[in-house]
Amino acid sequence: MARPRTHDEKLRLRLLDEGGRLLAAEGPAGLTVRRLAERAGTSPSAVYSLFGDKGGLIEEMFHEGFRRFASRIAEIHPTDDPLANLQAFGGAYRDNARANPHLYDLMFGHLFPQFDPAERIQAFAMATFQALVDTVQRSLDAGLLGGGEAVEIASILFAQAHGLASLELAGWLGPPERADRVWRNSLGLTLDGLRRAVAGG
C-alpha cells in the first residue's frame, strides 16, 4: 500500500498563510522556518521539503499572493462597457487585499531587499497589471477616455487602488460604510476626470 502524502497541497497553503501572518505580525526577522513550522503544527523538514529553503518559501508566498489576485481578475469578464470593467478592477484589487492582508505587503513592498523572484513569477505578477492595461486600451479604443497612453492611465488607476487598499488595511478609511464610499467616489471621480482629459494635456 502506498504511503499517504503528508506534505500535500493543504499543508502547503497552510504554511503560506501562516508565513504571511507571521511576517505581518513580526516583520521579516520573525519569519523563520522553525517558528513557521511550530505555528503550522508541522516540522521544519516539511517546510524544507515543500519549499527548499526560506528563500523558496518567500518566493512561493509572493507567487501565491498573485495567484489569488489573478483569480479575482479572472472573474472580470470583458463587456461592452470597459469603464465598468475598470471599476471592477478596483473592486478586485480591494477584495484581494482584504482577503489576503497577510500577503499584501510582500506582494507590493520591499520587505526583503535581497528578494528577487524568478523571471517566470515576475512575469505572472506583471500579467495582472497587463490585464488592467488591456482594459484601459479597450476604453481608449471605444472613445470612452479623453486620451493618453494605456500604460500611464493604468498606472494612475493602479496607484490609486494601491493607496486606497493600503489605507483601508491600516484602518485609515474608517468603518466599512465609509470605506465603501471612499472607494466608490475615488474611482468614480478618477474615471470621470479621465473621460474629460485631453491627450497631452
PASEBA-1860 file (N, C-alpha, C; in nm, 3 decimals):
! residues 201
1> MARPRTHD> 0.085/-0.119/0.000/0.000/0.000/0.000/0.088/0.124/0.000 ~ 0.053/0.221/-0.085/0.132/0.344/-0.092/0.119/0.424/0.036 ~ 0.227/0.489/0.075/0.224/0.573/0.195/0.146/0.700/0.167 ~ 0.063/0.744/0.262/-0.014/0.866/0.240/0.079/0.986/0.232 ~ 0.041/1.081/0.147/0.120/1.203/0.134/0.093/1.293/0.255 ~ 0.198/1.329/0.324/0.183/1.417/0.440/0.212/1.562/0.404 ~ 0.293/1.583/0.300/0.327/1.719/0.258/0.242/1.752/0.135 ~ 0.113/1.773/0.158/0.020/1.789/0.048/-0.014/1.936/0.025
9> EKLRLRLL> -0.109/1.960/-0.066/-0.148/2.097/-0.100/-0.208/2.169/0.019 ~ -0.282/2.098/0.100/-0.343/2.161/0.218/-0.236/2.214/0.312 ~ -0.132/2.136/0.334/-0.023/2.180/0.420/0.052/2.296/0.355 ~ 0.073/2.288/0.224/0.144/2.395/0.154/0.073/2.528/0.172 ~ -0.058/2.528/0.154/-0.135/2.651/0.169/-0.135/2.700/0.313 ~ -0.143/2.606/0.407/-0.140/2.646/0.548/-0.009/2.713/0.583 ~ 0.100/2.659/0.532/0.231/2.719/0.558/0.243/2.857/0.493 ~ 0.191/2.873/0.375/0.198/3.003/0.308/0.117/3.107/0.384
17> DEGGRLLA> -0.002/3.070/0.429/-0.085/3.164/0.503/-0.025/3.195/0.640 ~ 0.022/3.093/0.709/0.083/3.116/0.840/0.211/3.197/0.826 ~ 0.287/3.171/0.718/0.406/3.250/0.694/0.372/3.397/0.673 ~ 0.266/3.424/0.599/0.223/3.561/0.577/0.178/3.627/0.705 ~ 0.104/3.555/0.787/0.058/3.613/0.914/0.175/3.640/1.007 ~ 0.270/3.550/1.010/0.389/3.569/1.093/0.468/3.691/1.044 ~ 0.480/3.703/0.915/0.552/3.816/0.856/0.481/3.947/0.888 ~ 0.348/3.949/0.875/0.272/4.070/0.902/0.279/4.110/1.049
25> AEGPAGLT> 0.282/4.010/1.137/0.280/4.038/1.281/0.417/4.077/1.335 ~ 0.524/4.016/1.283/0.655/4.033/1.345/0.763/4.084/1.250 ~ 0.728/4.103/1.125/0.826/4.153/1.029/0.919/4.045/0.979 ~ 1.009/4.082/0.887/1.098/3.984/0.825/1.180/3.903/0.925 ~ 1.225/3.965/1.034/1.308/3.893/1.131/1.230/3.783/1.202 ~ 1.099/3.798/1.210/1.018/3.698/1.279/0.985/3.576/1.197 ~ 1.008/3.585/1.066/0.976/3.472/0.979/1.094/3.378/0.971 ~ 1.090/3.274/1.052/1.191/3.170/1.048/1.123/3.037/1.021
33> VRRLAERA> 1.196/2.945/0.967/1.140/2.814/0.934/1.090/2.744/1.059 ~ 1.167/2.753/1.167/1.127/2.686/1.290/0.998/2.745/1.347 ~ 0.989/2.878/1.352/0.869/2.941/1.407/0.749/2.911/1.319 ~ 0.769/2.913/1.189/0.658/2.884/1.098/0.610/2.741/1.118 ~ 0.701/2.647/1.128/0.662/2.507/1.147/0.582/2.490/1.275 ~ 0.624/2.557/1.381/0.551/2.548/1.508/0.410/2.601/1.494 ~ 0.395/2.717/1.428/0.263/2.778/1.411/0.171/2.692/1.325 ~ 0.230/2.625/1.226/0.150/2.545/1.134/0.128/2.403/1.183
41> GTSPSAVY> 0.189/2.368/1.297/0.172/2.235/1.351/0.240/2.127/1.270 ~ 0.358/2.160/1.217/0.432/2.061/1.140/0.580/2.070/1.176 ~ 0.665/2.010/1.097/0.808/2.008/1.128/0.886/2.097/1.032 ~ 1.003/2.146/1.073/1.087/2.223/0.980/1.119/2.144/0.854 ~ 1.134/2.013/0.867/1.166/1.933/0.749/1.053/1.939/0.645 ~ 0.929/1.954/0.691/0.818/1.966/0.598/0.829/2.096/0.518 ~ 0.869/2.203/0.586/0.887/2.331/0.518/0.996/2.318/0.412 ~ 1.108/2.258/0.450/1.218/2.242/0.355/1.178/2.150/0.240
49> SLFGDKGG> 1.100/2.048/0.271/1.059/1.954/0.167/0.971/2.023/0.063 ~ 0.884/2.112/0.108/0.791/2.178/0.018/0.853/2.296/-0.057 ~ 0.943/2.369/0.009/0.990/2.496/-0.048/1.141/2.504/-0.069 ~ 1.213/2.405/-0.025/1.357/2.404/-0.044/1.433/2.476/0.064 ~ 1.404/2.604/0.082/1.468/2.684/0.186/1.380/2.805/0.214 ~ 1.428/2.895/0.300/1.348/3.012/0.335/1.324/3.100/0.213 ~ 1.425/3.112/0.127/1.407/3.190/0.006/1.298/3.134/-0.083 ~ 1.291/3.001/-0.093/1.186/2.938/-0.171/1.050/2.960/-0.110
57> LIEEMFHE> 1.044/2.962/0.022/0.918/2.989/0.092/0.870/3.130/0.060 ~ 0.958/3.228/0.070/0.921/3.367/0.044/0.874/3.384/-0.100 ~ 0.945/3.320/-0.192/0.906/3.330/-0.332/0.768/3.271/-0.355 ~ 0.740/3.159/-0.290/0.610/3.095/-0.309/0.499/3.174/-0.242 ~ 0.528/3.242/-0.130/0.429/3.331/-0.069/0.394/3.444/-0.164 ~ 0.495/3.502/-0.224/0.477/3.608/-0.324/0.392/3.557/-0.440 ~ 0.428/3.440/-0.491/0.357/3.381/-0.604/0.212/3.352/-0.568 ~ 0.189/3.298/-0.449/0.053/3.265/-0.407/-0.033/3.390/-0.396
65> GFRRFASR> 0.026/3.499/-0.347/-0.049/3.624/-0.339/-0.099/3.666/-0.476 ~ -0.013/3.656/-0.577/-0.054/3.696/-0.711/-0.145/3.592/-0.776 ~ -0.133/3.466/-0.738/-0.229/3.366/-0.788/-0.370/3.404/-0.743 ~ -0.382/3.443/-0.618/-0.514/3.478/-0.565/-0.566/3.605/-0.630 ~ -0.477/3.702/-0.651/-0.516/3.824/-0.719/-0.560/3.795/-0.862 ~ -0.483/3.711/-0.931/-0.517/3.676/-1.069/-0.653/3.607/-1.077 ~ -0.685/3.527/-0.977/-0.814/3.458/-0.979/-0.929/3.557/-0.963 ~ -0.905/3.664/-0.887/-1.006/3.770/-0.875/-1.025/3.841/-1.009
73> IAEIHPTD> -0.914/3.871/-1.074/-0.921/3.940/-1.203/-0.989/3.853/-1.308 ~ -0.965/3.722/-1.301/-1.024/3.631/-1.398/-1.177/3.631/-1.391 ~ -1.232/3.676/-1.280/-1.377/3.683/-1.264/-1.437/3.803/-1.336 ~ -1.350/3.896/-1.383/-1.397/4.014/-1.456/-1.402/3.979/-1.604 ~ -1.519/3.958/-1.655/-1.534/3.920/-1.795/-1.556/4.045/-1.880 ~ -1.480/4.060/-1.987/-1.495/4.178/-2.073/-1.640/4.197/-2.118 ~ -1.685/4.321/-2.110/-1.822/4.354/-2.151/-1.816/4.466/-2.254 ~ -1.934/4.511/-2.296/-1.941/4.623/-2.389/-1.916/4.756/-2.319
81> DPLANLQA> -1.897/4.752/-2.189/-1.871/4.874/-2.112/-1.736/4.859/-2.041 ~ -1.626/4.888/-2.110/-1.494/4.870/-2.048/-1.471/4.960/-1.927 ~ -1.542/5.073/-1.916/-1.527/5.156/-1.798/-1.582/5.085/-1.675 ~ -1.690/5.011/-1.693/-1.742/4.931/-1.582/-1.642/4.823/-1.545 ~ -1.573/4.768/-1.645/-1.469/4.670/-1.618/-1.354/4.733/-1.540 ~ -1.320/4.859/-1.571/-1.214/4.927/-1.497/-1.253/4.944/-1.350 ~ -1.378/4.979/-1.326/-1.424/4.989/-1.188/-1.418/4.853/-1.119 ~ -1.448/4.749/-1.194/-1.442/4.614/-1.137/-1.299/4.577/-1.099
89> FGGAYRDN> -1.200/4.627/-1.173/-1.061/4.602/-1.135/-1.033/4.660/-0.998 ~ -1.083/4.781/-0.973/-1.064/4.839/-0.840/-1.124/4.753/-0.732 ~ -1.244/4.701/-0.760/-1.308/4.612/-0.663/-1.231/4.485/-0.642 ~ -1.174/4.429/-0.750/-1.095/4.306/-0.738/-0.970/4.330/-0.656 ~ -0.907/4.444/-0.678/-0.786/4.477/-0.601/-0.820/4.488/-0.453 ~ -0.928/4.559/-0.425/-0.969/4.577/-0.285/-1.006/4.444/-0.221 ~ -1.085/4.363/-0.291/-1.128/4.235/-0.234/-1.008/4.145/-0.203 ~ -0.911/4.144/-0.295/-0.795/4.059/-0.272/-0.712/4.109/-0.154
97> ARANPHLY> -0.697/4.239/-0.143/-0.620/4.295/-0.032/-0.687/4.263/0.102 ~ -0.818/4.275/0.106/-0.889/4.248/0.232/-0.891/4.099/0.265 ~ -0.893/4.015/0.162/-0.895/3.870/0.186/-0.757/3.817/0.222 ~ -0.653/3.885/0.177/-0.515/3.837/0.198/-0.424/3.948/0.250 ~ -0.461/4.015/0.359/-0.377/4.125/0.408/-0.239/4.079/0.449 ~ -0.227/3.951/0.486/-0.100/3.898/0.532/-0.001/3.876/0.417 ~ -0.048/3.880/0.293/0.041/3.866/0.177/0.060/3.998/0.102 ~ -0.017/4.097/0.137/-0.022/4.222/0.062/0.112/4.295/0.059
105> DLMFGHLF> 0.174/4.314/0.175/0.300/4.388/0.180/0.412/4.315/0.108 ~ 0.410/4.183/0.112/0.512/4.107/0.041/0.494/4.121/-0.110 ~ 0.369/4.126/-0.156/0.342/4.137/-0.298/0.386/4.271/-0.354 ~ 0.364/4.378/-0.280/0.383/4.512/-0.334/0.488/4.594/-0.261 ~ 0.552/4.536/-0.162/0.652/4.609/-0.087/0.793/4.555/-0.108 ~ 0.883/4.598/-0.021/1.023/4.556/-0.028/1.067/4.508/0.110 ~ 0.996/4.409/0.160/1.026/4.359/0.294/1.161/4.289/0.300 ~ 1.200/4.228/0.190/1.327/4.156/0.184/1.410/4.217/0.071
113> PQFDPAER> 1.505/4.305/0.102/1.581/4.375/-0.002/1.647/4.283/-0.103 ~ 1.688/4.164/-0.060/1.758/4.073/-0.150/1.663/3.982/-0.228 ~ 1.533/3.994/-0.201/1.436/3.905/-0.266/1.420/3.942/-0.413 ~ 1.440/3.847/-0.500/1.428/3.867/-0.645/1.357/3.746/-0.703 ~ 1.226/3.755/-0.724/1.151/3.638/-0.772/1.203/3.589/-0.906 ~ 1.185/3.462/-0.931/1.221/3.405/-1.060/1.149/3.478/-1.172 ~ 1.210/3.479/-1.289/1.155/3.555/-1.402/1.012/3.513/-1.435 ~ 0.985/3.384/-1.428/0.851/3.336/-1.462/0.747/3.387/-1.361
121> IQAFAMAT> 0.789/3.402/-1.236/0.696/3.451/-1.134/0.677/3.601/-1.149 ~ 0.783/3.673/-1.181/0.769/3.816/-1.209/0.674/3.838/-1.327 ~ 0.688/3.755/-1.428/0.601/3.768/-1.546/0.456/3.740/-1.508 ~ 0.434/3.642/-1.421/0.299/3.611/-1.376/0.239/3.730/-1.301 ~ 0.319/3.792/-1.213/0.272/3.908/-1.138/0.239/4.024/-1.233 ~ 0.327/4.049/-1.330/0.306/4.159/-1.422/0.185/4.138/-1.511 ~ 0.146/4.012/-1.532/0.028/3.983/-1.614/-0.099/4.041/-1.551 ~ -0.101/4.053/-1.418/-0.218/4.112/-1.353/-0.229/4.260/-1.389
129> FQALVDTV> -0.116/4.328/-1.401/-0.117/4.468/-1.442/-0.150/4.480/-1.590 ~ -0.098/4.388/-1.670/-0.125/4.393/-1.814/-0.274/4.379/-1.842 ~ -0.344/4.301/-1.761/-0.489/4.288/-1.779/-0.557/4.423/-1.761 ~ -0.507/4.503/-1.668/-0.561/4.638/-1.649/-0.526/4.727/-1.769 ~ -0.403/4.718/-1.815/-0.361/4.796/-1.932/-0.450/4.764/-2.052 ~ -0.477/4.637/-2.073/-0.559/4.594/-2.187/-0.700/4.653/-2.178 ~ -0.755/4.657/-2.055/-0.889/4.712/-2.038/-0.890/4.862/-2.060 ~ -0.785/4.930/-2.015/-0.773/5.073/-2.044/-0.767/5.096/-2.195
137> QRSLDAGL> -0.690/5.013/-2.264/-0.678/5.029/-2.410/-0.814/5.010/-2.477 ~ -0.893/4.916/-2.430/-1.027/4.897/-2.484/-1.111/5.022/-2.463 ~ -1.095/5.087/-2.348/-1.169/5.209/-2.320/-1.125/5.322/-2.412 ~ -0.995/5.330/-2.438/-0.944/5.432/-2.530/-0.994/5.407/-2.672 ~ -0.988/5.280/-2.712/-1.031/5.246/-2.848/-1.179/5.276/-2.869 ~ -1.257/5.265/-2.761/-1.401/5.292/-2.771/-1.433/5.440/-2.757 ~ -1.329/5.522/-2.737/-1.350/5.666/-2.723/-1.412/5.705/-2.590 ~ -1.396/5.621/-2.488/-1.457/5.647/-2.357/-1.364/5.724/-2.263
145> LGGGEAVE> -1.240/5.739/-2.303/-1.144/5.819/-2.226/-1.093/5.932/-2.313 ~ -1.050/6.040/-2.249/-1.013/6.159/-2.322/-0.885/6.146/-2.402 ~ -0.804/6.048/-2.373/-0.680/6.029/-2.445/-0.567/5.993/-2.352 ~ -0.451/5.969/-2.408/-0.335/5.930/-2.330/-0.289/5.791/-2.365 ~ -0.184/5.746/-2.297/-0.131/5.612/-2.320/-0.188/5.516/-2.217 ~ -0.219/5.397/-2.264/-0.285/5.298/-2.177/-0.201/5.265/-2.055 ~ -0.069/5.250/-2.073/0.017/5.214/-1.959/0.015/5.324/-1.853 ~ 0.020/5.450/-1.895/0.021/5.560/-1.799/-0.112/5.568/-1.724
153> IASILFAQ> -0.223/5.554/-1.797/-0.354/5.559/-1.731/-0.370/5.442/-1.636 ~ -0.326/5.323/-1.679/-0.334/5.206/-1.591/-0.249/5.227/-1.466 ~ -0.135/5.293/-1.480/-0.050/5.320/-1.363/-0.120/5.413/-1.265 ~ -0.194/5.511/-1.317/-0.270/5.601/-1.231/-0.375/5.522/-1.152 ~ -0.447/5.438/-1.222/-0.552/5.358/-1.156/-0.494/5.259/-1.057 ~ -0.382/5.199/-1.093/-0.316/5.105/-1.003/-0.269/5.177/-0.877 ~ -0.207/5.294/-0.894/-0.158/5.371/-0.779/-0.273/5.410/-0.686 ~ -0.385/5.447/-0.745/-0.500/5.485/-0.664/-0.553/5.366/-0.584
161> AHGLASLE> -0.571/5.252/-0.653/-0.622/5.134/-0.583/-0.525/5.088/-0.475 ~ -0.397/5.094/-0.506/-0.297/5.053/-0.407/-0.300/5.145/-0.286 ~ -0.308/5.274/-0.309/-0.313/5.367/-0.197/-0.437/5.348/-0.112 ~ -0.551/5.333/-0.176/-0.675/5.312/-0.101/-0.671/5.183/-0.021 ~ -0.623/5.076/-0.085/-0.617/4.947/-0.015/-0.522/4.955/0.104 ~ -0.408/5.019/0.086/-0.311/5.031/0.195/-0.370/5.110/0.312 ~ -0.440/5.219/0.282/-0.503/5.298/0.387/-0.614/5.221/0.457 ~ -0.692/5.147/0.379/-0.800/5.070/0.440/-0.746/4.961/0.531
169> LAGWLGPP> -0.643/4.890/0.486/-0.586/4.785/0.570/-0.528/4.841/0.699 ~ -0.480/4.964/0.693/-0.423/5.028/0.813/-0.529/5.095/0.899 ~ -0.656/5.090/0.855/-0.764/5.145/0.934/-0.792/5.292/0.913 ~ -0.729/5.354/0.813/-0.743/5.498/0.793/-0.871/5.538/0.720 ~ -0.940/5.445/0.660/-1.063/5.480/0.589/-1.187/5.465/0.675 ~ -1.168/5.429/0.801/-1.280/5.421/0.893/-1.363/5.295/0.877 ~ -1.488/5.298/0.925/-1.573/5.178/0.919/-1.605/5.140/0.776 ~ -1.652/5.017/0.755/-1.675/4.967/0.618/-1.764/5.057/0.533
177> ERADRVWR> -1.868/5.116/0.592/-1.959/5.200/0.514/-1.886/5.322/0.458 ~ -1.799/5.383/0.540/-1.724/5.498/0.493/-1.620/5.456/0.390 ~ -1.555/5.344/0.417/-1.455/5.294/0.321/-1.520/5.265/0.185 ~ -1.640/5.209/0.188/-1.712/5.183/0.062/-1.733/5.312/-0.016 ~ -1.774/5.419/0.055/-1.799/5.546/-0.013/-1.670/5.605/-0.069 ~ -1.563/5.595/0.010/-1.435/5.650/-0.036/-1.390/5.579/-0.164 ~ -1.397/5.447/-0.164/-1.359/5.372/-0.284/-1.448/5.410/-0.402 ~ -1.578/5.410/-0.380/-1.671/5.438/-0.490/-1.650/5.579/-0.546
185> NSLGLTLD> -1.639/5.677/-0.457/-1.623/5.815/-0.502/-1.487/5.838/-0.567 ~ -1.384/5.780/-0.509/-1.250/5.799/-0.564/-1.239/5.743/-0.705 ~ -1.284/5.619/-0.722/-1.278/5.558/-0.854/-1.368/5.631/-0.953 ~ -1.487/5.669/-0.908/-1.580/5.739/-0.996/-1.526/5.873/-1.042 ~ -1.471/5.950/-0.949/-1.417/6.081/-0.984/-1.296/6.068/-1.076 ~ -1.212/5.969/-1.050/-1.094/5.950/-1.135/-1.134/5.913/-1.277 ~ -1.227/5.821/-1.292/-1.271/5.783/-1.426/-1.342/5.897/-1.496 ~ -1.417/5.977/-1.419/-1.484/6.094/-1.478/-1.378/6.193/-1.529
193> GLRRAVAG> -1.272/6.212/-1.450/-1.166/6.302/-1.493/-1.095/6.250/-1.616 ~ -1.072/6.119/-1.621/-1.006/6.061/-1.738/-1.093/6.070/-1.863 ~ -1.222/6.064/-1.845/-1.311/6.081/-1.960/-1.300/6.221/-2.018 ~ -1.276/6.318/-1.929/-1.270/6.458/-1.971/-1.131/6.500/-2.017 ~ -1.030/6.417/-1.987/-0.893/6.455/-2.014/-0.868/6.474/-2.164 ~ -0.777/6.564/-2.192/-0.736/6.587/-2.331/-0.598/6.530/-2.347 ~ -0.576/6.452/-2.452/-0.447/6.390/-2.475/-0.337/6.495/-2.475 ~ -0.233/6.467/-2.398/-0.118/6.557/-2.392/-0.142/6.675/-2.300
201> G> -0.260/6.684/-2.235/-0.288/6.798/-2.151/-0.227/6.788/-2.015
END
